[in-house]
Amino acid sequence: MVSRSDLENRITRPAEPVTGFQQRVYTSQYTLPPGEGVSLRGVPGRQGDTGLPCDQYFHYLGKYQPYGFYVPEQDGPHELQLVLHGCEANHASQINQSNFQTSFADANNRILAAPLGRGPRGFYTGLSERDVLDVRADVEEHYPIDSRKVLVSGYSMGGYGTLRMAALYPQDYAAGVNWVGFTGSLLNLPLERTLLDSLTDLTGIELLDAPLSAFQELQQEFSIGAEDNVLDYLGNLEHIPVANAYSAADEIVHVTTALALQEKYVAGNSDYVFYLHLPAEHLTYILLDEWQKMANYSANRVAVSRPSTVSYYYDPAQAYPEYAIDHNRAYWVSNILNRSTEPSQISLQSDGCGTPQMDRQFTSGAGTYPIPWVSTQRTLSSDSLLPGGNTLTGSLENIHHMTIDVTDSCLSGAINLDIDSDGSSTLAFSDGREVDLVQGRNQLFVNPL
């Protein structure tokens, strides 16, 4: 109860801590015209005012933004799991289900936070992406959170947001959980070169022989509200374990899209599990309120802080400077600047902190609970750690300039460089040293300060 005198005297008191399911409201620095209120039609995103179902629109315009919230009974510090809702859903979806709360929050002493994302169709880019970042910041400001144990999860459109956020901010997350996530294009297909041939009759375009611009234009038509293709970023998840659940009878995120994602995982190096539930459709998991396999996978995950390798795909087109968003950093690499507006690729290894000897186990599985499923899984574990050295090796594509943190890469002394670059570029080190690279192989010795 609030007294009138407190209101008249503008007295502010912190709310008493409460547990269980609730809503919080944070104050955003960003608004859309007219600065307050709700737009029923929505303000269109970068794709324009298409009016198509599930294209990107922002509906909640003002500075006061709500989010769903669940606090377990245990004392902190807590883990934190961001829960990203699907298209036409909201910040109470998933997070309000009792089994979801029990499996993810109560069992792991984990706070659940569900951003609204500026409405039901924000697609977690631009202002909607800013909402995810701000919700996390608000939780961390008011609750004791173990920053090494922050996870991101989501359903459908939220699954797209999960894969995208984990890939673009890999240093910020310990794991991801993705249910029937859209990958960014309906043209994401398994056995791509074979199946794209079969689309020629449908599209009238010789896809394999068409110029890249034609393919990109076609893909944009099939992207719904997504701005990018998460398959391009999957290599960024090298140190982010992700559980993925898909449905063979999905009427919205088709099984071909799911299998294309699985193929990318199989060809990569990351820790993952991919479940394909044979009789399931798009909403099966929410209707069953069954999450245990995914919750088990997410348990006891800790973020990698000083990896020996950094593999990072960076696309400057996805920056939103008006919302202080750029994805030009990953682990001990930062201030990435490309030579052109095209994406870049960084693949570097430092042995400064020691090199883990990784054991990779690839398995397939099958089960019947709660409905029949098959799976593929790669499990990574470290057997030992070779002593630290002073070498930085790898390759750079379309990099004009970037910074290496000498503390997190453990390269504060002399450095032996062996780097292939597809053009001239500059490596700046956080202690002030700088090296210019030329096109081709660069074998250099960098003196200590």
Helices and strands as residue ranges (DSSP letters): H 4-8, E 20-27, E 38-44, E 57-60, E 64-71, E 78-84, H 98-100, I 101-105, G 106-108, E 110-115, H 127-142, E 145-155, H 157-168, G 170-172, E 175-179, H 192-198, H 200-203, H 212-221, H 230-233, G 234-239, E 242-247, H 255-267, E 272-277, H 284-288, H 292-298, E 309-314, G 316-318, G 321-323, E 333-338, E 344-350, E 355-367, E 373-386, E 391-397, E 399-404, E 415-421, E 425-429, E 434-437, E 440-446
